[in-house]
Structure formats: C-alpha cells, structure tokens
Amino acid sequence: MMSSSKLQYEHLDQQDHSIRLLRLLPGRWLDNIYCELQTVSLDDNPAYHALSYVWGNPQDTGLITVDGSPFQATKNLITALRRLRSSIDAKVFWVDAVCINQLDMNEKTSQLGLMARIYKSAADVQVFLGESGVLDLIPHEQQALWDDPPRTHWVRDATMLIHTEHPPHKDGLDSRGVIIDWGTYLRLPSSPEQPGYKPASREVPMWAILDPSNGLNAADQHRVDQFFARQQDPMHGRHEELPPLERLRHNQSGAFAMMKMLSNGRCLKVCCQGPLDSSAWQGALNVIAHLVSLPWWSRAWVLQEAILPQRDVLAIYGEIVVPMGLIEDSGAVLPRHYARGDCCKRFWNSLPQAQKATLEKFANTMGQLEGIRQTLNMLRMKQIEMLKYLIDKTRFKEATDPRDKIYGLLGLLSNCDEPIDLIPDYHLSANDLYTKVAMQMISYTRSLSILHHHEFRSSPLCSELPSWVPCWGPTYGSLTPFQIGERTANFLACPPEPGRIPHLAIDTPCPNALVVQGRFISKVSAVTTPASKETTSLFIDLLTFLQTFFDIDPFSLHPITQEPEEDALARTLLSDQVFEVRYELKAGQVVFSRAYAGDIQMFRLARQILMAQKMGQTLVLILPNGTVMDDEAKAHVVMHAEENFWCANEGRVFFRTEEGHFGSGPRETNVGDEVWVVLGSLVPLVLRRATEGEEGRRLVGYAYVHGIMDGEAAPGVNGEGKREVYLV
C-alpha cells in the first residue's frame, strides 16, 4: 500500500460529492515530481483528466512531493506521472492512489462509489499501459537533457466498418477496398475482384469500409508504408550497424502500423508484405506480444476505466500515444479475418505456431474488452444479470484485494434496471461479500446456474468459502464461464417446479450452508485422469482408451437409454453438443447446440478415419451423391470431432457410476462421489459427503451424465426420491 503517513488529508464532504484532484506541476523529464491536491465537487463540473494504470509492486516505491510532504508512490505511478507531465504547464488529474486517503476505510468506500461518475466526467482518460523497453536503451545522461520525453502520436481514423450481407467488390471502392462511391457500391452485384477481400461464404456477413471524406492520417500512412518497405528489404535487420534503439523503434512502429491497418478494415494478410521470417514482421509481432502481456490488461479495475469514459481514451505505451480504440478494434476484428474462410484463412494456416499464438492472445484480449463494451451498449439487463455476466467474463482479471473483482464492476451497472443492494464496503470481508453476491444471484434468478462454474479452488480465499460459492477466479479447461453457462442452458436435467427456492441454512453448525432439494442418482464407480490436449499424443489412442474404459460392446445397448452403446459413448464424449462461431459482432460469438444424429455419425466416422490412418490403411468413403470423400474432407471431419471433444472435455474427467451411467465431470471427481439432480440446476451435480451432518455435501462441480440430461431422472410430480441437501 502506498504510504501517506506524512500527508495530511482534509475531510471530504460526501453530501456534495467532493473529490480531490492532483495538480501535476511542470518539470523536466528527470526532475523530482511535485504535486498539489485541491478539493472540488463533481456537481460543479470541474475540468480534469483521469489516469488509469496499474499500481505495480507495493514494495517498489519512490518519493514524490504532495502539498510539500513526501509521499511514497509505486515506481509504476512515478513513471506514469513523468510520461504525463509537461515541462511548461501544470496538468490536473484524478489519480486514485493519491487522491483517495488509502488509510481511511470510510473515505475509500465512499470515493469508490463515485468511480463511475469520476471517469465519465473526465475530459479524457490517459491509460498508462507501461513502458515499452525504449528507456532501457537510452543512457541516463541523454535522458537528463530532455525537457519533455519523445512522443509518437498515432491517430484513429473515423473509419466506419459497415455490416453487409455481401462480400465487398471492386466497383465503388478504391484500391484499398475503401468505399468511395456508396451509391455505386450498393447498386452493383458482388464480385470477387476487390483486393484484400475475397468472398468467404454467403452465410458469413462481411465488413465493408467507409472512410472519412478527408482521407487517412498522412503521418500514419507514411509509417505504414515504411513498415511495408522494411518487410520487403531482405537486408533489413541484418545490418550490424543498426542500433538496438532504432531497431526497437522500427518494431514498435511496425506493430502499430499493423493495428492501424486492421482497425481500418484491412486484412491480416495485407499487413504482411514480405516473408514470414522477415525481421520487420517478426519484430512487430514481438512488440504486440509484449504489449498484450502488460499487467494493465489483466487488472479488474481497469475495465470500467476503459469503458465508462464518454470522451477520449488515450493509451500510453512508452513513448507512443495512441487512441485505445485503435488497439481494441484491431485485435477484436482479427478473428473475422483468420477464422471466416477464404479471406485470410490460408494465410493464417501458413503462419508458424508462435506467430498464431501471439495474434490469438491479442485477439482474445481485445475481443473480451470489445465484447463487454458491445453488450453494455446493445443489451438492456437488470443489474444482477449484468453483474453475473461481467463477473463471468472477467474471471481472468486480477486484483490485489479480492473484493475489487466485484467492486471494480459496479460502475458499469449504472444504466441497468432494478438496482441491487450492493455498494463498495471495505468493512465487509471477501468471504461475506462473495457469499452475499452468490446468494443474491441465486435468489433473483431462482437458479443454481452459478454452481456450474468449475474452477481451481487453491487460493486462500477459495479455501475459506463454502463450496457452492464461486471464487470467480480463473477457470481451467477450454471453456470460459460464460460459455459454460451457454452449454448448460441446453439441458433440463431437473425441470423447475413450484416450491422452496434454495436458501441459507439457519441455526446449523454451518450457517452459510445452502439448502437445496434434489434426488440422488448413483455413486461414481470409476474415474479417468483429466483429459489434456497438451499431453495427448494421438487422439485415436485417447478414443480407444475411452472405449475400453466404458467397456463398449458394438453389439450392445446402453443400459440406461437402450440405444447402441457406441452412440451413447459418442454423445458422452461430445457432452451431446457441437459448436459454431458466428461473426455478427466484431469479436465473434461461440454458439452451442445439441448434437443431431448426423453429428454423432460424423464423430464415429472420425474415429474410423483415424484408426485407418494409424494402421496405414486407406479408408474409402462414398458420399450420398456417389462421389468418394477426398482427403481434405476427411481432415475436416477429424478436425470437427477433435475441436468439439476438447471444447467439452479439456481438463475434465470421464466416469462410470454403479448404475452404469456414462458421464464426464470436474477434474476433482473421485470414486465414491455422488451424482445428483438438483432443483434449480439444469445439469447434474457431483457432490461429496461432508462431515457436517448426514445431509451435508460439498459441491465438486457440474456433470454431463448420459441418459438423464432431459429430466429422465428428475423427481416426479409427487417428489419421489427428493430430499433436502445442505451444500457446505
């Protein structure tokens, strides 16, 4: 925590929405930092900028001077203030670490309640992402000569990405695919001739591009042209005399040239104008990898700081200043190019795996931010629904104080309906806060859907929480918590019925136990090790092992469903679902649906193809139209099967029950655990007997259990077999 022991804070009046602002006094680059605090009321519309940054290591601090008193600030904040400071003029900022008395819990609670308004009211928000490595290559003696540090500004063009059902075509477009004659573009039929864009599929909506009448920013276009020239120069990067600083600046310029192109609708493949191993191309990707790995992207509080502002948001990356929207758009739109078909798919497949990994991480990080922004702008939700959505989407975010994983989202709920009883309160423990929020979600939705979120429970906080309360931390497996919710919504293992909703137990040895009603199905009799794509050498070997594990007889029927056991196995291995990616939105959306008979046949066919390949045989398959399935089609069948298998099962286990059920469940599932269907849960749950009473159970996680996913084993109308269980 930053120390303010020698700085005397004046009391803030909560009634008139008072805040403190930091006046950053002028100074040269390496001068000591001097600031003054002033108290203002938000009701008076004060003029100020807001700073968004990561505090950094609380033990790595240095001194700044605030109101004449020494103040211990983290090194990351000091660097941010240096980057923001002018050698000529004073600047006014709101900086949480200094403007809030961090030692006054009451003030901290009240001020954080104003966060949404603070960021919405700011003239702009300056996001300090972090240093880029440039300073490490500039001698201290040279930096001492600066009045202000070097700054390179990039501009976000007012380009519009327009949703169209037809692929862009040449007529009405310039050489870059930009619409210059909108009327002609709309009237003429589509054509595959337009450079940079090729038709992918008539089922996939495309982007057309409408540039501003005054054209693109000339300085940025020059940097883009230079990036292309460096890629095409076979000697670039091989000149021994090229200084490291110049090389790094070239790479950074190349990275932002790529972002500039992508944010303006250009294709990924158009960004590459040379060989994939060129130093200019690889160097630009290295910068993107460094940029997206900076801690700012993983912190809980920054989400609202990036989304709430109603004016400009500028990102600072070392000496580069760039609109945040340019970075966000360029990454969010990427999957539309490499995952949509003929546009950039072939180019994408030619990339080395390391380059794909960099671009995928960039796309995922920006897509998550863009997806949340679009949801907030497009959907009207009640506050508790939006809070659940946001928590699910931000589990990967980190917070020094676990309470901030929830409090850091509350500012995004201001435009939602039906306010909930939840304000920042740092007198409330993290344990009590998480339990309170979980119970509010259950009571409001009359659903136990939050119990479906499997996750590691190894942190100290998780060990203190009841097993039914989510930690809202990172999950394992390939599914995000939001996608888990989408998958489980396709089932109805226990149809809803009138009766008592789940509630907290009263007057028991464990007061935070959740009382639910359910029906015991069977005990787990055998469990596999967790499935792992990373450690699986051959997919066919895994399929063969699972066929043996479930003791599949090709001529037998499944004991529960009386269908062929091989079909039951295939549905279990897919969790009876397949997915597709839709790109109506920039970031794309994964959509799940129940598996049809054709999906099951395709999965079994994939196993036959893989088995033939392993044995060195050629499997001849005749399609319904009488033609022979070619190798490319076979490869597509296998890829579809593998992708859907790992989507459902990465990090999870398969199990059998004493009654003969086939199932898959959380990695912690053990022999002796119990399978239950519980009122309020759309899917079965794996529970474990606890020491707290006869009916005490610990939640292990959600499960797919073949044959009981659609209410076949639910308690009847008279409640046969139903009883109360205490989740502790």
HELIX and SHEET records of a PDB file:
HELIX    1   1 LEU A   42  ASP A   44  5                                   3    
HELIX    2   2 LYS A   75  LEU A   84  1                                  10    
HELIX    3   3 ASP A   96  CYS A   99  1                                   4    
HELIX    4   4 MET A  105  LEU A  112  1                                   8    
HELIX    5   5 MET A  115  SER A  121  1                                   7    
HELIX    6   6 LEU A  135  LEU A  137  5                                   3    
HELIX    7   7 HIS A  140  GLN A  143  1                                   4    
HELIX    8   8 TRP A  182  ARG A  187  1                                   6    
HELIX    9   9 ALA A  218  GLN A  232  1                                  15    
HELIX   10  10 PRO A  244  SER A  263  1                                  20    
HELIX   11  11 LEU A  268  CYS A  271  1                                   4    
HELIX   12  12 SER A  279  VAL A  292  1                                  14    
HELIX   13  13 PRO A  295  SER A  298  5                                   4    
HELIX   14  14 VAL A  302  ILE A  307  1                                   6    
HELIX   15  15 MET A  324  ALA A  332  1                                   9    
HELIX   16  16 LEU A  334  TYR A  338  1                                   5    
HELIX   17  17 LYS A  345  SER A  350  1                                   6    
HELIX   18  18 GLN A  353  MET A  378  1                                  26    
HELIX   19  19 GLN A  383  LYS A  393  1                                  11    
HELIX   20  20 ASP A  404  TYR A  407  1                                   4    
HELIX   21  21 LEU A  410  LEU A  413  5                                   4    
HELIX   22  22 ALA A  430  THR A  445  1                                  16    
HELIX   23  23 SER A  449  HIS A  452  5                                   4    
HELIX   24  24 PRO A  460  GLU A  464  1                                   5    
HELIX   25  25 PRO A  481  THR A  488  1                                   8    
HELIX   26  26 PHE A  539  PHE A  549  1                                  11    
HELIX   27  27 GLU A  565  LEU A  573  1                                   9    
HELIX   28  28 ALA A  597  LYS A  614  1                                  18    
HELIX   29  29 ASP A  631  ASN A  649  1                                  19    
SHEET    1   A10 SER A  69  THR A  74  0                                        
SHEET    2   A10 THR A  61  VAL A  66 -1                                        
SHEET    3   A10 TYR A  34  SER A  41  1                                        
SHEET    4   A10 SER A  18  LEU A  24 -1                                        
SHEET    5   A10 LYS A  91  TRP A  94 -1                                        
SHEET    6   A10 HIS A  49  SER A  52  1                                        
SHEET    7   A10 ASP A 124  GLY A 130  1                                        
SHEET    8   A10 ASP A 312  TYR A 317  1                                        
SHEET    9   A10 ILE A 320  PRO A 323 -1                                        
SHEET   10   A10 THR A 152  HIS A 153  1                                        
SHEET    1   B 3 MET A 160  THR A 164  0                                        
SHEET    2   B 3 MET A 206  LEU A 210 -1                                        
SHEET    3   B 3 VAL A 178  ILE A 179  1                                        
SHEET    1   C 5 HIS A 503  LEU A 504  0                                        
SHEET    2   C 5 LEU A 514  VAL A 527 -1                                        
SHEET    3   C 5 VAL A 653  THR A 657 -1                                        
SHEET    4   C 5 PHE A 662  GLY A 665 -1                                        
SHEET    5   C 5 TYR A 704  VAL A 705 -1                                        
SHEET    1   D 6 HIS A 503  LEU A 504  0                                        
SHEET    2   D 6 LEU A 514  VAL A 527 -1                                        
SHEET    3   D 6 GLU A 674  VAL A 678 -1                                        
SHEET    4   D 6 LEU A 685  ARG A 689 -1                                        
SHEET    5   D 6 GLY A 696  TYR A 702 -1                                        
SHEET    6   D 6 LYS A 722  LEU A 727  1                                        
SHEET    1   E 2 GLN A 577  ARG A 582  0                                        
SHEET    2   E 2 GLN A 589  ARG A 594 -1                                        
END                                                                             
